[in-house]
């Protein structure tokens, strides 16, 4: 789930709803511009690439 932060221009919260744990992350663009869907997809893929499949948590 992606939520745009109304109080922070260019800010978003990403929640991983299908993962093994309640997990997610937030990002704020320095320029305050809205993200495009391809930018969001790349950001999500980068986050998921850092997840350890054995634990479902960020790799150490």
TIRO-2110 file (N, C-alpha, C; in Angstrom, 1 decimal):
// TIRO-2110
0.9, -1.2, 0.0, N, 1, A
0.0, 0.0, 0.0, CA, 1, A
0.9, 1.2, 0.0, C, 1, A
0.5, 2.2, -0.8, N, 2, A
1.3, 3.5, -0.9, CA, 2, A
0.4, 4.6, -0.4, C, 2, A
1.0, 5.4, 0.6, N, 3, A
0.2, 6.5, 1.1, CA, 3, A
1.1, 7.8, 0.9, C, 3, A
0.5, 8.8, 0.3, N, 4, A
1.2, 10.1, 0.1, CA, 4, A
1.0, 10.8, 1.4, C, 4, A
2.1, 11.4, 1.9, N, 5, A
2.0, 12.2, 3.1, CA, 5, A
1.5, 13.6, 2.8, C, 5, A
0.4, 13.9, 3.2, N, 6, A
-0.2, 15.2, 2.9, CA, 6, A
0.6, 16.4, 3.5, C, 6, A
1.2, 16.2, 4.6, N, 7, A
1.9, 17.3, 5.3, CA, 7, A
3.4, 17.4, 4.8, C, 7, A
3.8, 16.5, 4.0, N, 8, A
5.2, 16.5, 3.5, CA, 8, A
5.3, 16.4, 2.0, C, 8, A
5.5, 17.4, 1.3, N, 9, A
5.6, 17.4, -0.2, CA, 9, A
6.7, 16.4, -0.6, C, 9, A
6.3, 15.5, -1.5, N, 10, A
7.2, 14.4, -2.0, CA, 10, A
7.4, 13.3, -1.0, C, 10, A
6.6, 13.2, 0.0, N, 11, A
6.8, 12.2, 1.0, CA, 11, A
5.7, 11.1, 0.8, C, 11, A
6.2, 9.8, 1.0, N, 12, A
5.4, 8.6, 0.8, CA, 12, A
5.7, 7.6, 1.9, C, 12, A
4.7, 6.8, 2.3, N, 13, A
4.8, 5.7, 3.1, CA, 13, A
4.4, 4.4, 2.3, C, 13, A
5.3, 3.4, 2.4, N, 14, A
5.0, 2.2, 1.7, CA, 14, A
4.8, 1.1, 2.7, C, 14, A
3.7, 0.4, 2.7, N, 15, A
3.5, -0.7, 3.6, CA, 15, A
3.5, -2.0, 2.8, C, 15, A
4.2, -3.0, 3.3, N, 16, A
4.3, -4.3, 2.7, CA, 16, A
3.2, -5.2, 3.3, C, 16, A
2.1, -5.3, 2.6, N, 17, A
0.9, -6.0, 3.1, CA, 17, A
0.9, -7.5, 2.9, C, 17, A
1.7, -8.0, 2.0, N, 18, A
1.7, -9.5, 1.7, CA, 18, A
3.0, -10.2, 2.3, C, 18, A
3.8, -9.4, 3.0, N, 19, A
5.0, -10.0, 3.6, CA, 19, A
4.7, -10.8, 4.9, C, 19, A
5.7, -11.5, 5.4, N, 20, A
5.5, -12.3, 6.6, CA, 20, A
5.4, -11.5, 7.9, C, 20, A
5.7, -10.2, 7.8, N, 21, A
5.7, -9.3, 9.0, CA, 21, A
5.0, -8.0, 8.6, C, 21, A
4.5, -7.2, 9.6, N, 22, A
4.1, -5.9, 9.4, CA, 22, A
5.4, -5.1, 9.1, C, 22, A
5.5, -4.6, 7.9, N, 23, A
6.8, -4.0, 7.6, CA, 23, A
6.5, -2.9, 6.5, C, 23, A
7.4, -2.0, 6.4, N, 24, A
7.3, -0.9, 5.4, CA, 24, A
8.4, 0.1, 5.6, C, 24, A
8.3, 1.1, 4.8, N, 25, A
9.3, 2.2, 4.8, CA, 25, A
8.7, 3.5, 4.3, C, 25, A
9.4, 4.5, 4.5, N, 26, A
9.0, 5.8, 4.1, CA, 26, A
10.1, 6.5, 3.3, C, 26, A
9.7, 7.4, 2.4, N, 27, A
10.7, 8.1, 1.6, CA, 27, A
10.2, 9.5, 1.3, C, 27, A
11.1, 10.5, 1.3, N, 28, A
10.7, 11.8, 1.0, CA, 28, A
11.7, 12.3, -0.1, C, 28, A
11.2, 12.8, -1.2, N, 29, A
12.1, 13.3, -2.2, CA, 29, A
12.6, 14.7, -1.8, C, 29, A
13.9, 14.9, -2.0, N, 30, A
14.5, 16.2, -1.6, CA, 30, A
13.9, 17.4, -2.3, C, 30, A
13.5, 17.1, -3.6, N, 31, A
13.0, 18.3, -4.3, CA, 31, A
11.5, 18.5, -4.1, C, 31, A
10.8, 17.6, -3.3, N, 32, A
9.4, 17.8, -2.9, CA, 32, A
8.4, 17.4, -4.0, C, 32, A
9.0, 16.9, -5.2, N, 33, A
8.1, 16.6, -6.3, CA, 33, A
7.4, 15.2, -6.1, C, 33, A
6.3, 15.1, -6.7, N, 34, A
5.6, 13.8, -6.7, CA, 34, A
6.4, 12.7, -7.4, C, 34, A
6.3, 11.5, -6.9, N, 35, A
7.0, 10.4, -7.6, CA, 35, A
6.1, 9.8, -8.7, C, 35, A
6.7, 9.3, -9.7, N, 36, A
5.9, 8.6, -10.8, CA, 36, A
5.8, 7.2, -10.4, C, 36, A
4.8, 6.5, -11.0, N, 37, A
4.6, 5.1, -10.8, CA, 37, A
5.9, 4.3, -11.0, C, 37, A
6.6, 4.5, -12.1, N, 38, A
7.9, 3.7, -12.3, CA, 38, A
8.9, 4.0, -11.2, C, 38, A
9.0, 5.3, -10.7, N, 39, A
9.9, 5.6, -9.6, CA, 39, A
9.5, 4.8, -8.3, C, 39, A
8.2, 4.8, -8.1, N, 40, A
7.7, 4.0, -6.9, CA, 40, A
8.0, 2.5, -7.0, C, 40, A
7.8, 2.0, -8.2, N, 41, A
8.1, 0.6, -8.4, CA, 41, A
9.6, 0.3, -8.2, C, 41, A
10.4, 1.1, -8.7, N, 42, A
11.9, 0.9, -8.5, CA, 42, A
12.3, 1.0, -7.0, C, 42, A
11.7, 2.0, -6.3, N, 43, A
11.9, 2.1, -4.9, CA, 43, A
11.5, 0.9, -4.1, C, 43, A
10.3, 0.3, -4.5, N, 44, A
9.8, -0.9, -3.8, CA, 44, A
10.7, -2.1, -4.1, C, 44, A
11.1, -2.2, -5.4, N, 45, A
12.0, -3.3, -5.7, CA, 45, A
13.3, -3.2, -5.0, C, 45, A
13.9, -2.0, -4.9, N, 46, A
15.1, -1.8, -4.1, CA, 46, A
15.0, -2.2, -2.7, C, 46, A
13.8, -1.9, -2.1, N, 47, A
13.6, -2.2, -0.7, CA, 47, A
13.5, -3.8, -0.6, C, 47, A
12.7, -4.4, -1.4, N, 48, A
12.5, -5.8, -1.3, CA, 48, A
13.8, -6.6, -1.6, C, 48, A
14.7, -6.0, -2.4, N, 49, A
16.0, -6.7, -2.7, CA, 49, A
16.9, -6.8, -1.4, C, 49, A
16.6, -5.9, -0.4, N, 50, A
17.3, -5.9, 0.8, CA, 50, A
16.8, -6.8, 1.9, C, 50, A
15.7, -7.5, 1.6, N, 51, A
15.0, -8.4, 2.5, CA, 51, A
15.7, -9.8, 2.5, C, 51, A
16.0, -10.4, 3.6, N, 52, A
16.5, -11.7, 3.7, CA, 52, A
15.3, -12.7, 3.6, C, 52, A
15.2, -13.5, 2.5, N, 53, A
14.1, -14.4, 2.3, CA, 53, A
13.9, -15.4, 3.5, C, 53, A
14.9, -15.7, 4.2, N, 54, A
14.8, -16.7, 5.2, CA, 54, A
14.1, -16.1, 6.5, C, 54, A
14.3, -14.8, 6.7, N, 55, A
13.8, -14.2, 7.9, CA, 55, A
12.6, -13.3, 7.6, C, 55, A
12.6, -12.7, 6.4, N, 56, A
11.6, -11.7, 6.1, CA, 56, A
11.9, -10.3, 6.6, C, 56, A
13.1, -10.2, 7.1, N, 57, A
13.6, -8.9, 7.7, CA, 57, A
14.7, -8.4, 6.8, C, 57, A
15.1, -7.1, 7.0, N, 58, A
16.2, -6.6, 6.3, CA, 58, A
17.5, -7.4, 6.6, C, 58, A
18.3, -7.6, 5.5, N, 59, A
19.6, -8.3, 5.7, CA, 59, A
20.5, -7.4, 6.6, C, 59, A
21.3, -8.1, 7.3, N, 60, A
22.3, -7.4, 8.2, CA, 60, A
23.6, -7.2, 7.5, C, 60, A
END
